[in-house]
Amino acid sequence: MTLRVADSIVRSDVGRQRDANEDAAVEAEPLFMLADGMGGAQAGEVASQTAARVFEAGAGGDGTPEQRLTRLVREANRRIFDMAQADESKRGMGTTLTAALVEGDEVTVAHVGDSRGYRMREGELEQLTHDHSLVAELERSGRISPEDAVDHPSRSVITRALGPEPDVEVDAHTHTGRTGDLYLLTSDGLTDMISDDEIAAILRGTTSLDEAAGSLIRAANQSGGKDNITVVLFSLDEGEQHSQPAAAADETIAQGLTADDVQAAVAEQERAGESLPPRADGLRRRPSASRGRPSRWRRVLALVGGLAVIAVVCVGGVLGARQIYFVGTNDAGLVTMYRGLPYELPLGLELYSEQYASSVPARTIGKSRRERVLDHEWRSRDDAEDLVRQLERGTLDLGSATP
């Protein structure tokens, strides 16, 4: 049996007691990753984003899924370690990391630190990872009880992370998947605030991944929100995987076309006045014009020449997925960074994916400023990240709030 990712979502929140978000996540089905950075002077954010960039390249290459994921984790560790050695201000930075790869009928998990991976099967929640933390080690050895572990003063001390050493030991293991399985990757900003029983109850009581992610983050914030909270959710269904790893996607780039060519083609399509019929699939989220994001009715590439259109679509999809970013809002009305082009193509092909949801409601931004911030302008990753971070920190002039 072959399984595919039926639906997926990434949601992140700065929490109630932090000024910045040092979590990072990758949603590049069938590959998913979550990293929780640590270190002063924004070094934790640098570490987690560095790990994310490694995983954005995909998990292609030789070897088993466990071997390929392990290589990615060790490559991320090497890059973070080298950066810390080269820059005194980043000494001591690091990040936890949990990743999952769906291949065939199996889900492979690679893990370092205390970010966790869970599986919900037939209503029962199971933790697939073992925390690399002092308290978890004490609990596994029987020196403290599970009850003592909850409020132990050394709960935040981790025993393994990416960055502190030139090499890192990676836990990698493979699980047989089933249709209907739901997987959760999460930072400790969630699991330190609510129990596994509460997580399971929320997952059982929601009808979509979007609702589940929002409910999990809301529950963590209601319990104190002491840290950044990031959740990655994906569900499995029977069938062929529709997407391909980013490394393989590189091979589909048509020669002789540039990002400017794609943008010009899109502009020509908009001038032609052609539009796209709406999608009618289930839970997959898409930006909505009513909330400042691209609409399903956004105009797209015209069918002006068979192979030429296919070439433009391929280039647009690849470039959008790997090089272009824009800022909009998600279904909860929060300012969100997207990777890709703000368009949808025929047959339901989306040229964008959500990368990071901030804690800033779009309604709190003054109307004139909101139109400028959420205009779907094509940006570099650094530019988009900087814009969202300024909004979170309140260092961008927001104008007056509107109802």
RABELZI-V290311 format. One record per residue. N is the residue number from 1. SS is DSSP state (alpha for helix, beta for strand, coil for the rest). PHI is phi as a letter, one per 20 degrees, with the letter a starting at -180 (NA if undefined). D_LAST is the distance of its C-alpha to the last C-alpha in Angstrom with 2 decimals. Layout:
# RABELZI-V290311
<<N	SS	PHI	D_LAST> <N	SS	PHI	D_LAST>>
This chain:
# RABELZI-V290311
<<1	coil	NA	51.64> <2	coil	d	48.94> <3	beta	d	45.39> <4	beta	c	42.23> <5	beta	f	38.65> <6	beta	f	36.93> <7	beta	a	33.38> <8	beta	b	31.84> <9	beta	b	28.63> <10	beta	c	27.80> <11	beta	c	24.90> <12	beta	b	24.64> <13	beta	b	22.67> <14	coil	f	23.45> <15	coil	n	23.71> <16	coil	d	22.99> <17	coil	c	25.90> <18	coil	d	26.37> <19	coil	e	25.08> <20	coil	b	25.96> <21	coil	d	26.74> <22	coil	d	30.49> <23	beta	e	30.60> <24	beta	b	31.29> <25	beta	b	31.93> <26	beta	c	33.59> <27	beta	c	33.11> <28	beta	c	35.98> <29	coil	g	37.53> <30	coil	e	40.18> <31	beta	d	39.63> <32	beta	c	36.97> <33	beta	b	36.74> <34	beta	c	34.84> <35	beta	c	35.57> <36	beta	c	34.58> <37	beta	f	35.48> <38	beta	b	37.01> <39	coil	p	38.13> <40	coil	f	36.98> <41	coil	l	35.46> <42	coil	m	33.42> <43	alpha	f	36.73> <44	alpha	f	35.55> <45	alpha	f	32.88> <46	alpha	f	35.66> <47	alpha	f	37.93> <48	alpha	f	35.60> <49	alpha	f	34.51> <50	alpha	f	38.20> <51	alpha	f	39.06> <52	alpha	f	36.33> <53	alpha	f	37.77> <54	alpha	f	41.19> <55	alpha	f	40.04> <56	alpha	f	38.16> <57	coil	f	41.66> <58	coil	n	42.45> <59	coil	d	45.31> <60	coil	f	48.04> <61	coil	o	51.62> <62	coil	e	54.69> <63	coil	o	55.06> <64	coil	f	53.59> <65	alpha	g	49.86> <66	alpha	f	50.52> <67	alpha	f	52.33> <68	alpha	f	49.69> <69	alpha	f	46.82> <70	alpha	f	49.00> <71	alpha	f	49.68> <72	alpha	f	45.99> <73	alpha	f	45.36> <74	alpha	f	48.36> <75	alpha	f	47.37> <76	alpha	f	43.93> <77	alpha	f	45.78> <78	alpha	f	48.15> <79	alpha	f	45.47> <80	alpha	f	43.57> <81	alpha	f	46.87> <82	alpha	f	47.99> <83	alpha	f	44.78> <84	alpha	f	45.11> <85	alpha	f	48.75> <86	alpha	e	48.04> <87	coil	c	45.26> <88	alpha	g	45.91> <89	alpha	f	42.22> <90	alpha	d	41.77> <91	coil	g	44.80> <92	coil	n	44.17> <93	coil	f	41.12> <94	beta	a	41.04> <95	beta	b	39.13> <96	beta	e	39.65> <97	beta	b	39.64> <98	beta	c	39.79> <99	beta	c	40.31> <100	beta	c	41.22> <101	beta	c	43.01> <102	beta	e	43.63> <103	beta	b	46.99> <104	coil	m	49.20> <105	coil	d	48.94> <106	beta	c	48.23> <107	beta	c	45.37> <108	beta	d	46.38> <109	beta	d	44.58> <110	beta	c	45.13> <111	beta	b	44.04> <112	beta	b	44.26> <113	coil	o	42.69> <114	coil	d	40.59> <115	coil	f	37.82> <116	beta	d	38.72> <117	beta	c	39.39> <118	beta	c	39.41> <119	beta	c	40.53> <120	beta	d	39.56> <121	beta	c	42.45> <122	coil	l	42.91> <123	coil	n	40.47> <124	beta	d	42.17> <125	beta	e	40.59> <126	beta	c	43.00> <127	beta	e	42.53> <128	coil	e	44.32> <129	coil	d	44.28> <130	coil	d	45.96> <131	coil	g	44.15> <132	coil	e	45.99> <133	beta	c	45.40> <134	alpha	f	47.76> <135	alpha	f	46.66> <136	alpha	f	46.98> <137	alpha	f	50.44> <138	alpha	f	51.46> <139	alpha	f	50.26> <140	alpha	f	52.07> <141	coil	e	55.23> <142	coil	n	55.11> <143	coil	e	54.89> <144	coil	c	51.69> <145	coil	e	50.28> <146	alpha	g	46.97> <147	alpha	f	45.82> <148	alpha	f	46.77> <149	alpha	f	44.96> <150	alpha	g	41.54> <151	coil	d	41.45> <152	coil	f	44.12> <153	coil	f	43.64> <154	coil	d	44.49> <155	coil	g	42.07> <156	coil	e	40.31> <157	coil	e	43.62> <158	beta	d	44.14> <159	coil	d	47.61> <160	coil	b	46.84> <161	coil	b	44.28> <162	beta	e	44.11> <163	coil	o	44.97> <164	coil	f	47.23> <165	coil	c	50.43> <166	coil	f	51.78> <167	coil	c	52.04> <168	coil	b	50.29> <169	coil	e	51.40> <170	coil	d	49.24> <171	beta	e	49.20> <172	beta	c	49.17> <173	beta	b	49.89> <174	beta	d	49.66> <175	beta	c	48.75> <176	beta	f	49.56> <177	coil	e	46.46> <178	coil	c	46.05> <179	coil	g	43.96> <180	coil	n	40.90> <181	coil	f	40.88> <182	beta	c	37.52> <183	beta	d	37.50> <184	beta	c	35.16> <185	beta	d	35.31> <186	beta	b	33.40> <187	coil	e	33.33> <188	alpha	f	34.36> <189	alpha	f	30.81> <190	alpha	e	30.76> <191	alpha	f	34.38> <192	coil	f	34.59> <193	coil	e	31.73> <194	coil	c	32.67> <195	coil	e	36.08> <196	alpha	f	37.58> <197	alpha	f	37.69> <198	alpha	f	33.94> <199	alpha	g	33.42> <200	alpha	f	35.83> <201	alpha	f	34.20> <202	alpha	f	30.79> <203	alpha	f	32.44> <204	alpha	f	34.44> <205	alpha	e	31.53> <206	coil	d	29.21> <207	coil	d	29.73> <208	coil	b	28.49> <209	alpha	f	28.59> <210	alpha	f	24.85> <211	alpha	f	24.37> <212	alpha	f	27.22> <213	alpha	f	25.95> <214	alpha	f	22.52> <215	alpha	f	24.35> <216	alpha	f	26.84> <217	alpha	f	24.39> <218	alpha	f	22.41> <219	alpha	f	25.80> <220	alpha	f	26.91> <221	alpha	f	23.90> <222	alpha	f	24.31> <223	coil	e	27.94> <224	coil	p	27.22> <225	coil	l	26.13> <226	coil	f	28.91> <227	coil	b	29.18> <228	coil	f	27.56> <229	beta	c	27.35> <230	beta	c	28.31> <231	beta	c	29.54> <232	beta	d	31.41> <233	beta	c	32.23> <234	beta	b	34.62> <235	beta	d	36.66> <236	beta	d	40.07> <237	beta	b	41.63> <238	beta	e	45.04> <239	coil	q	45.47> <240	coil	f	45.75> <241	coil	f	43.19> <242	coil	e	41.34> <243	coil	e	40.26> <244	coil	c	42.58> <245	coil	g	42.51> <246	alpha	g	41.27> <247	alpha	f	44.81> <248	alpha	f	46.21> <249	alpha	f	43.49> <250	alpha	g	44.74> <251	alpha	f	47.91> <252	alpha	e	46.16> <253	coil	f	45.05> <254	coil	f	46.76> <255	coil	f	48.75> <256	coil	n	48.20> <257	coil	d	44.45> <258	coil	c	41.82> <259	alpha	g	38.05> <260	alpha	f	38.21> <261	alpha	f	40.11> <262	alpha	f	37.46> <263	alpha	f	34.64> <264	alpha	f	36.78> <265	alpha	f	37.48> <266	alpha	f	33.82> <267	alpha	f	33.17> <268	alpha	f	36.20> <269	alpha	f	34.96> <270	alpha	f	31.62> <271	alpha	f	33.62> <272	alpha	f	35.82> <273	coil	m	32.94> <274	coil	e	33.94> <275	coil	c	31.58> <276	coil	d	31.93> <277	coil	g	32.12> <278	coil	f	29.69> <279	coil	f	30.94> <280	coil	c	31.81> <281	coil	e	32.54> <282	coil	e	31.43> <283	coil	e	29.38> <284	coil	f	29.11> <285	coil	e	25.54> <286	coil	b	24.57> <287	coil	g	21.55> <288	coil	c	19.35> <289	alpha	f	18.13> <290	alpha	f	15.09> <291	alpha	d	13.93> <292	coil	n	15.24> <293	coil	d	18.76> <294	coil	f	22.01> <295	coil	e	22.57> <296	coil	f	25.77> <297	coil	e	26.41> <298	coil	g	26.49> <299	coil	f	29.77> <300	coil	c	32.55> <301	coil	g	36.10> <302	coil	f	38.35> <303	coil	e	41.52> <304	coil	d	43.73> <305	coil	r	46.61> <306	coil	l	47.22> <307	alpha	f	48.01> <308	alpha	f	46.10> <309	alpha	f	42.85> <310	alpha	f	43.70> <311	alpha	f	44.36> <312	alpha	f	41.04> <313	alpha	f	39.22> <314	alpha	g	41.16> <315	alpha	f	40.50> <316	alpha	f	36.81> <317	alpha	f	36.44> <318	alpha	f	38.46> <319	alpha	f	37.01> <320	alpha	f	33.45> <321	alpha	f	34.20> <322	alpha	d	35.98> <323	coil	c	34.91> <324	coil	d	31.53> <325	beta	c	28.06> <326	beta	b	24.52> <327	beta	d	21.00> <328	beta	b	18.41> <329	beta	c	16.58> <330	coil	e	18.33> <331	coil	f	17.99> <332	coil	e	15.98> <333	coil	n	13.30> <334	beta	e	15.00> <335	beta	g	16.26> <336	beta	c	19.83> <337	beta	e	23.07> <338	beta	d	25.24> <339	beta	d	28.92> <340	beta	p	30.34> <341	beta	e	29.58> <342	beta	f	26.37> <343	beta	b	28.57> <344	beta	c	30.36> <345	beta	d	33.98> <346	alpha	g	36.20> <347	alpha	m	37.34> <348	alpha	m	34.01> <349	beta	e	34.59> <350	beta	e	31.47> <351	beta	d	31.73> <352	beta	b	29.12> <353	beta	b	28.56> <354	beta	f	25.94> <355	beta	d	27.27> <356	beta	b	24.77> <357	beta	d	21.41> <358	beta	e	19.73> <359	beta	d	17.84> <360	beta	e	14.74> <361	beta	f	11.63> <362	alpha	f	10.61> <363	alpha	f	6.82> <364	alpha	e	7.95> <365	coil	e	9.72> <366	coil	g	9.29> <367	alpha	g	9.45> <368	alpha	f	13.16> <369	alpha	f	14.05> <370	alpha	f	12.52> <371	alpha	f	14.76> <372	alpha	e	17.64> <373	alpha	f	17.36> <374	coil	d	16.93> <375	coil	e	19.46> <376	coil	m	22.15> <377	coil	f	24.52> <378	coil	f	27.77> <379	beta	c	28.32> <380	coil	f	31.00> <381	alpha	g	30.47> <382	alpha	f	30.59> <383	alpha	f	28.07> <384	alpha	f	25.53> <385	alpha	f	26.22> <386	alpha	f	25.94> <387	alpha	f	22.52> <388	alpha	f	21.17> <389	alpha	f	23.11> <390	alpha	f	21.77> <391	alpha	f	18.16> <392	alpha	f	19.40> <393	alpha	e	21.35> <394	coil	m	18.82> <395	coil	e	21.43> <396	coil	e	19.53> <397	coil	f	17.71> <398	coil	e	14.07> <399	coil	m	12.92> <400	coil	e	10.02> <401	coil	f	6.83> <402	coil	d	3.81> <403	coil	f	0.00>>
